[in-house]
Structure formats: C-alpha cells, structure tokens
Amino acid sequence: MMIEMLRQPIVNIVSKQVIIEEMLCRPESDCCIKDYLTTKDPHLLWQREYHAILQGIERQNGKPINLNVSMMSLPYLLSNTALTWNGGIEIVEWGESNLTMQEMRRIVQQLQARGLSVWADDVTSNKLNFWIRVGVSGIKVELKELYDESFVNRLKKTKRAVIVERVENKVDERLLLKNGFHIAQGYLYGRAQ
C-alpha cells in the first residue's frame, strides 16, 4: 500500500515561528490511518512505520521534524537501524506494547543519545506521571485537557516543553496563553499538507 507524508506545522504562538513540522503518514487508498497502523503483528506494524519514517526523513526540508512511532515499534527502530534526523519522535499508542517503564526509560535515553527529542503524544492526566518517569523530552496534549486546572498545574510542574494540539481559532490560542503554554499545533496554524 502506498502512503503519503503530510506536514503540519508546530508553532511558537508568541513569535509565530514554525519550530517543528510533524510528518503525518496517510495511506493513499480507502484505508484510514487507524486501520493501516492497527495490527497485533509487531513486525508488520514496524514495516509500515519504518516505511513512513524513511519517507518523512526524505521529505525533511531543513526544519526539524517529528515522526510518529508506536511504543511497539521502538525496539525495532533501535535494534534494526541507526537512523537519526533533525527533530524527534512522537510516541503514539496505536500498537499495544508490553514494555515496562524501565524498558521505556532505556529506549527514550537511547533515542535521546542519538540526538532525537522524544515526545509523548496525546498525554492525559492519568498518563502524565508514567511519561515523566520515562524521561520524555516533551509532552503533547489536546486542547480539551487545558480545561482541567489540576492537570494544567501538573504539566507546568514537569518543567518539560508542552505542545497543545487541536488549536483551531484565536479563542483556543488565548486559552494557551492564559495557561502559560506557547507551543501549538492545529488548523489555526496550518492543515496537514
């Protein structure tokens, strides 16, 4: 199956500068991304993600890029490749993984030793402590999570970079600024293309 890689900007909302581009994998057929990347076969998932990683790296245009990699594929990435690029990895959870916190911490450290930033994607209140203990470089949260004041306070205490996703209008942007967050992604700054 053919895939295409789309770019979506991640922006510093104070300077209005694109600081990272997330490279999003999209199948070029009637198959949706969830179906394409949901499989219980870790080797098949890795093959699909590896193909997307290579295409993302090939399309890099000088700006740092973040590429999505599932927890299940991270061991394959480390043991089967020496890949590195300007940017980082967003750890996504579309493949179930049996990795322990200690194993994840070791993997994150190895990726960071390659010069990659490591982001946890779609973090919620109940997952925040896990990702902090694992040692990720940054946290990605959906805008709706900013309505939980307790979660916002916990995010601020982590001292990690936070990207807020699904920012679609100026009202959303003001919510970020009000809460002290300055890195955003969403339709307000550009659709994936």
Secondary structure, DSSP 8 states (H G I E B T S, - for coil): --EEEEEEEEEETTTTEEEEEEEEEEESSS--HHHHH--S-HHHHHHHHHHHHHHHHHT--SS-EEEEEEGGGHHHHHHH-----SEEEEEE-SS-----HHHHHHHHHHHHHTT-EEEE-S--TTTHHHHHHHT-SEEEEEGGGGG-HHHHHHHHHTTSEEEEE---SHHHHHHHHHTT--EEESTTT----
